[in-house]
């Protein structure tokens, strides 16, 4: 759709109609299912099995002591994996008919009349008369099935060419009953397959950062533990906005602004200081980081994959359209920016790019003063088990462990790097500088705590080994706390 808008602005103009089928999945007639399945060439026993599931469907409504039997003759089953397949099979006849009609003409040999995914349908043409013809044909087909178009939920726009320019106008389209198709103005957008498409600029990205900020604010206000908010962010929020960023392909500055917003959010959620190394956030859990997806790496690699997949389409009309909009040149520039050789014959090179970006994050982290010892935890799934399963630790200890891993403990030497405090002597013994190493291994005031925690570890290892029958007899090796 984005490429068609580009082509329409370049030449010939464009009329687009986004249709909304009223209660599409609820109004599919059962009488049309058998013919649609047979047209697909499915074996007879498969067709019969599917039709048996739609035969003699009844429900009972009971109210005020009386019962009413209702026979179900329409609608596919909600939640059934076959339902989208059945609906698409019924719509295929309409799409085949539209393909035979004149729509948006790309060149002398190719044209596109419709874009469809399940019940999301967009009709395309070069002129108003052609678009009106496609609309009436679609309406007649749906009416023959007992289905209808909800005109008030549809949208349309027209791109017209003037002298050395183009502009957006209302094509003034209507259904056979006189219902007007609403006009989608230049400053509005169509929501299609998760992307917001502006008639003026195509897939747009100007509100991405603001919407991401608003979503993360709601996440911070949720009544969840810190590691649950982390999981919500990485598993749901980031993938959602990654999809939108890949579709819109915004400038790299916008992507980096989104990454910065996510980093600030995670630092607040996990009670980490602003000086937290990026490596702690972006490195994989196996290497000692939190494994947060980085949009700067993922958006470009995913966009390149989708572009290459589109270029490899077997549809000749798609090839003609992409040649018209010069998509390959744009993908070539993206591949060069990622230092990948063009043409890309398989996706292994793109996957290797993502792994290389991860490795660079670990290298940068290990070269920082706060990254000393980071390489000791690299490629160690057992040592980083608490990152894979935060429930192994209490929430407070999980947050403390993150600070320890990132070298951001609240000792005086560490804090003096961000404050003007000059006295960095240990606040307990006052003999040495208060570093993490001094607190854990040298200060006499923490010796009792060290011994207690040592004994806890000894007892835990002894108990676990005894249960497994492998280490129980070795418990005496840990009897001396000073060892």
C-alpha positions in Angstrom: 0.0 0.0 0.0 2.8 2.3 0.8 4.5 1.6 -2.6 1.2 2.2 -4.4 0.8 5.6 -2.8 4.4 6.5 -3.9 3.6 5.4 -7.4 0.3 7.3 -7.4 2.0 10.5 -6.5 4.7 10.0 -9.1 2.2 9.5 -12.0 -1.4 8.6 -13.0 -2.9 9.4 -9.7 -4.7 7.0 -7.3 -8.2 6.3 -5.8 -8.2 4.1 -2.8 -11.2 2.7 -0.8 -10.8 1.0 2.5 -13.8 -1.2 3.1 -15.3 -2.4 6.3 -17.5 -5.5 6.0 -20.2 -5.3 8.8 -19.7 -8.2 11.2 -17.7 -10.1 8.5 -17.0 -13.3 10.3 -20.4 -13.4 11.9 -22.4 -13.2 8.7 -20.7 -15.7 6.4 -23.4 -18.0 5.1 -22.9 -21.7 5.7 -24.3 -22.5 2.3 -21.3 -20.9 0.6 -18.7 -22.9 2.5 -19.0 -26.1 0.6 -18.6 -24.5 -2.8 -15.6 -22.4 -1.6 -13.8 -25.5 -0.3 -14.5 -27.5 -3.5 -13.1 -24.6 -5.6 -9.8 -24.9 -3.6 -9.5 -28.5 -4.7 -9.5 -30.0 -1.2 -10.1 -33.8 -1.0 -13.8 -34.8 -0.6 -13.2 -36.3 2.9 -11.7 -33.1 4.2 -14.6 -31.0 2.8 -17.1 -33.4 4.4 -15.3 -33.2 7.8 -15.4 -29.4 7.7 -19.1 -29.3 6.6 -20.1 -31.8 9.3 -18.9 -29.3 11.9 -21.3 -26.7 10.4 -24.3 -29.0 10.1 -27.2 -29.0 12.6 -25.8 -26.2 14.7 -28.3 -25.1 17.3 -28.4 -23.1 20.5 -31.0 -22.7 23.2 -32.1 -19.4 24.6 -33.9 -19.6 28.0 -35.7 -16.6 29.5 -38.5 -16.2 32.1 -39.0 -20.0 32.1 -39.4 -20.4 28.4 -36.9 -21.9 26.0 -36.3 -21.1 22.3 -34.3 -23.2 19.9 -32.3 -21.2 17.4 -30.7 -22.8 14.3 -27.4 -21.2 13.3 -27.0 -20.7 9.5 -24.4 -18.0 9.4 -21.0 -17.2 10.9 -17.8 -19.0 11.3 -16.8 -20.3 14.7 -15.0 -17.8 17.0 -11.6 -19.1 18.0 -11.5 -22.0 15.5 -8.2 -22.0 13.6 -10.2 -23.0 10.4 -12.3 -19.9 10.5 -9.9 -17.4 8.8 -9.2 -20.1 6.2 -12.9 -20.6 5.5 -13.5 -16.9 5.3 -10.6 -16.3 2.9 -11.8 -19.2 0.7 -15.2 -17.5 0.3 -13.6 -14.1 -0.4 -11.2 -15.7 -3.0 -14.0 -15.7 -5.6 -14.5 -11.9 -5.2 -10.7 -11.3 -5.4 -10.4 -13.3 -8.6 -13.3 -11.3 -10.2 -11.7 -8.0 -9.1 -8.3 -9.1 -10.6 -10.0 -9.5 -14.0 -11.4 -6.0 -13.8 -9.4 -2.8 -14.5 -8.0 -1.3 -11.4 -4.9 0.7 -10.6 -2.8 0.5 -13.8 0.9 0.1 -13.2 1.9 -0.4 -16.9 0.5 -1.7 -20.1 0.6 -5.3 -18.8 -0.1 -5.1 -15.1 -2.7 -3.6 -12.8 -3.9 -4.0 -9.2 -7.5 -3.9 -8.2 -7.5 -4.9 -4.5 -5.3 -5.6 -1.5 -6.8 -8.1 0.9 -6.0 -9.8 4.2 -8.9 -11.6 5.7 -11.7 -9.0 6.0 -9.3 -6.0 5.5 -10.0 -5.0 1.9 -8.7 -2.0 -0.1 -9.9 -1.3 -3.6 -7.5 0.6 -6.0 -8.0 2.5 -9.2 -6.6 5.4 -11.2 -9.9 7.3 -11.6 -13.1 7.8 -9.8 -15.3 6.0 -12.4 -13.1 2.8 -12.2 -13.2 2.9 -8.4 -17.0 3.3 -8.4 -17.3 0.3 -10.7 -15.1 -1.9 -8.3 -17.1 -0.7 -5.3 -20.5 -1.6 -6.9 -19.2 -5.1 -8.0 -17.8 -5.8 -4.4 -21.1 -4.6 -2.9 -23.2 -6.8 -5.2 -21.0 -9.9 -4.4 -21.4 -9.4 -0.7 -25.1 -8.7 -0.9 -25.5 -12.0 -2.8 -24.1 -13.7 0.3 -26.3 -11.7 2.7 -23.4 -9.6 3.8 -23.1 -5.8 3.8 -20.6 -3.0 3.7 -20.6 -0.6 6.7 -20.2 2.7 4.8 -19.7 4.7 7.9 -16.6 2.7 8.9 -15.0 2.9 5.4 -12.6 5.5 4.1 -11.5 6.8 0.7 -9.2 9.4 -0.9 -8.0 10.4 -4.3 -4.6 11.6 -5.4 -4.9 14.0 -8.4 -2.2 15.5 -10.5 -2.1 19.2 -11.4 0.6 21.2 -13.1 3.9 19.9 -11.7 2.2 18.9 -8.4 -0.4 16.6 -6.9 -3.1 17.0 -4.2 -5.5 15.0 -2.1 -9.3 15.3 -2.7 -12.6 13.6 -2.0 -13.5 11.0 -4.7 -17.2 11.4 -3.6 -18.0 7.6 -3.8 -21.2 6.0 -2.6 -22.9 2.6 -2.3 -25.9 1.6 -4.4 -28.3 2.6 -1.6 -26.8 6.1 -1.6 -24.6 5.8 1.6 -21.6 8.0 1.2 -18.0 6.6 1.7 -16.3 9.0 4.2 -13.3 11.1 2.9 -9.9 10.5 4.5 -8.2 13.9 4.4 -4.5 14.6 4.0 -4.0 15.1 7.8 -5.8 11.8 8.7 -4.6 8.2 8.5 -5.9 4.7 7.7 -5.2 1.9 10.1 -4.3 -1.1 7.9 -2.6 -4.3 9.2 -1.1 -2.6 12.2 0.3 0.4 10.3 -1.0 4.0 10.1 -1.1 5.1 6.5 -1.5 8.7 5.6 -2.9 9.6 2.2 -0.4 12.4 2.1 2.8 10.8 3.3 2.1 7.0 3.3 3.2 5.1 6.3 4.1 7.8 8.9 6.1 7.7 12.0 5.8 11.2 13.6 3.8 9.9 16.6 5.9 6.8 17.3 8.1 8.3 20.1 5.1 10.0 21.8 3.0 6.9 21.7 5.9 4.8 23.0 6.4 7.2 25.9 2.7 7.1 26.8 2.7 3.3 26.7 5.8 3.0 28.9 4.3 5.5 31.4 1.2 3.2 31.8 3.6 0.3 32.2 5.4 2.0 35.1 2.1 2.8 36.8 1.0 -0.9 36.7 0.9 -2.8 40.0 3.7 -5.2 39.0 7.0 -6.2 40.4 10.1 -4.7 38.6 11.1 -7.9 36.8 7.4 -8.3 35.6 7.5 -4.7 34.2 10.8 -5.7 32.5 9.2 -8.8 31.0 6.1 -6.8 29.8 8.4 -4.2 28.1 10.6 -6.7 26.3 8.0 -9.3 25.4 5.1 -7.1 24.4 5.7 -3.4 24.2 9.0 -3.4 22.2 7.8 -6.0 19.6 4.6 -4.0 19.0 6.5 -0.8 18.3 9.2 -2.7 16.4 6.5 -3.8 14.0 5.3 -0.2 13.5 8.9 1.0 13.1 9.7 -1.6 10.5 6.6 -0.7 8.5 7.2 3.0 8.5 11.0 2.8 8.2 11.6 6.2 10.0 15.0 8.0 10.1 17.7 6.5 12.3 17.3 9.6 14.6 13.7 8.5 15.4 14.8 4.9 16.1 17.5 6.1 18.4 15.1 8.4 20.2 12.8 5.4 20.8 15.8 3.3 22.2 16.7 6.2 24.5 13.1 6.3 25.8 13.1 2.6 26.5 16.5 2.8 28.3 15.2 5.7 30.5 12.1 3.7 31.3 14.0 0.5 32.3 16.3 2.4 34.5 13.4 3.9 36.4 11.6 0.5 36.6 14.7 -1.4 37.8 15.9 1.4 40.1 19.2 1.8 38.2 21.2 5.0 38.0 21.4 7.1 34.8 25.0 6.0 34.4 24.0 2.4 33.9 26.0 0.9 31.0 24.0 0.1 27.9 25.7 -3.3 27.8 23.8 -4.4 30.9 20.6 -3.7 29.1 21.4 -5.0 25.6 23.7 -7.9 26.0 22.1 -11.3 25.9 21.2 -13.0 29.2 23.7 -15.8 28.4 26.4 -13.1 28.4 25.2 -11.5 31.6 22.9 -8.8 30.3 19.1 -8.3 30.4 18.7 -9.1 26.7 16.6 -6.1 25.9 15.9 -5.8 22.1 17.7 -2.8 20.5 15.5 -1.2 17.9 18.4 0.3 16.1 19.7 -3.1 15.1 16.3 -5.0 14.8 14.4 -2.4 12.8 16.9 -2.1 10.0 17.5 -5.9 9.8 13.8 -6.7 9.9 13.0 -4.0 7.3 15.7 -5.4 5.0 14.3 -8.9 5.4 10.7 -7.8 4.5 12.0 -5.8 1.6 13.9 -8.7 0.1 10.9 -11.0 0.6 8.7 -8.5 -1.3 11.3 -8.3 -4.1 11.2 -12.1 -4.3 7.4 -12.1 -4.7 6.1 -14.4 -7.6 3.4 -11.9 -8.5 4.4 -10.0 -11.7 2.2 -7.1 -10.8 4.2 -6.6 -7.6 7.4 -6.7 -9.5 6.2 -4.0 -11.9 5.1 -1.8 -9.0 8.4 -2.2 -7.1 10.3 -1.4 -10.3 8.2 1.8 -10.6 8.9 2.9 -7.1 12.6 1.8 -7.1 12.4 -0.2 -3.9 15.5 -2.1 -4.7 17.6 1.0 -4.7 16.4 1.9 -1.3 17.1 -1.6 0.0 20.6 -1.4 -1.5 21.3 1.8 0.5 20.1 0.1 3.6 22.3 -2.9 3.0 25.3 -0.7 2.5 24.6 1.1 5.8 24.6 -2.3 7.5 27.8 -3.3 5.6 26.1 -6.2 3.9 26.9 -7.3 0.3 24.1 -6.9 -2.2 22.2 -8.8 -3.5 21.2 -10.8 -0.4 20.7 -14.4 -1.4 19.7 -15.6 2.0 19.0 -14.2 5.5 22.0 -15.8 7.2 24.0 -12.6 6.5 21.3 -10.5 8.1 21.2 -12.8 11.2 25.0 -12.6 11.4 24.7 -8.8 11.4 22.4 -8.9 14.5 24.8 -11.3 16.3 27.7 -9.0 15.5 25.8 -6.0 17.0 25.3 -8.1 20.2 29.0 -8.9 20.3 29.9 -5.3 19.9 27.7 -4.4 22.9 29.6 -6.9 25.1 32.9 -5.6 23.9 32.0 -2.0 24.6 30.8 -2.9 28.0 33.9 -4.9 28.9 36.1 -1.9 28.0 34.4 0.4 30.5 35.6 0.9 34.0 32.3 -0.5 35.2 32.7 -3.5 32.9 35.6 -5.2 34.7 34.9 -8.8 35.1 32.0 -8.8 32.6 33.8 -11.3 30.4 33.9 -13.7 33.3 30.1 -14.2 33.0 30.1 -14.3 29.2 28.5 -17.5 27.6 27.7 -18.8 31.1 24.0 -19.9 31.3 24.4 -21.4 34.8 26.1 -18.3 36.2 23.4 -16.1 34.7 20.5 -18.3 35.6 18.9 -15.6 37.8 18.6 -13.4 34.6 16.7 -16.1 32.8 14.5 -16.7 35.9 14.3 -13.6 38.2 12.0 -15.5 40.6 15.2 -17.3 41.8 15.9 -14.1 43.8 13.7 -11.9 45.9 12.8 -8.7 44.0 15.0 -6.6 46.2 18.0 -8.9 45.7 17.3 -9.1 42.0 17.7 -5.3 41.8 20.8 -5.4 44.0 22.3 -8.1 41.7 21.8 -5.9 38.7 23.6 -3.1 40.4 26.5 -5.4 41.3 26.6 -6.7 37.7 26.7 -3.2 36.3 29.3 -1.9 38.8 26.8 0.6 40.2 26.9 -0.2 43.9 26.4 2.6 46.4 29.9 2.5 47.9 31.7 5.9 48.3 34.2 5.3 45.5 31.5 4.5 43.0 29.3 7.4 44.1 32.2 9.9 44.0 32.2 9.6 40.2 28.8 11.2 40.0 28.9 13.5 43.0 31.5 15.9 44.4 32.1 13.9 47.6 35.8 14.0 48.4 35.9 11.7 51.5 35.8 8.1 50.1 37.1 6.4 53.3 35.0 3.4 54.5 32.1 4.8 56.7 32.6 1.8 59.1 36.3 1.1 59.6 37.6 4.3 58.1 40.8 2.5 57.3 40.6 2.1 53.5 38.7 3.5 50.6 35.1 2.2 50.5 35.2 0.1 47.3 33.0 -2.9 46.7 36.0 -5.2 47.1 36.8 -3.7 50.5 33.2 -4.1 51.7 33.0 -7.8 50.5 36.5 -9.0 51.5 38.4 -6.7 53.8 36.2 -4.6 56.1 36.2 -6.1 59.7 32.6 -4.8 60.2 31.2 -7.0 57.5 33.1 -10.2 58.5 30.2 -11.6 60.5 27.9 -11.2 57.6 30.4 -12.8 55.2 30.6 -15.8 57.5 26.9 -16.1 57.8 26.3 -16.0 54.0 29.2 -18.4 53.5 27.5 -20.8 55.9 24.2 -20.4 54.1 25.8 -21.4 50.8 27.6 -24.3 52.4 24.4 -25.6 53.9 22.5 -25.2 50.6 25.2 -27.0 48.6 25.4 -29.8 51.3 21.6 -30.2 51.4 21.2 -30.2 47.6 24.1 -32.6 47.1 22.8 -34.9 49.7 19.4 -35.0 48.0 21.0 -35.9 44.7 23.4 -38.4 46.4 26.5 -36.8 45.0 27.9 -34.2 47.4 26.5 -35.1 50.9 29.7 -36.7 52.1 31.7 -33.6 51.2 30.0 -31.2 53.5 32.9 -31.4 56.0 35.1 -29.6 53.5 33.1 -26.4 54.2 33.1 -26.6 58.0 35.7 -23.9 58.4 34.1 -20.4 57.8 37.5 -18.8 57.3 38.0 -21.0 54.2 
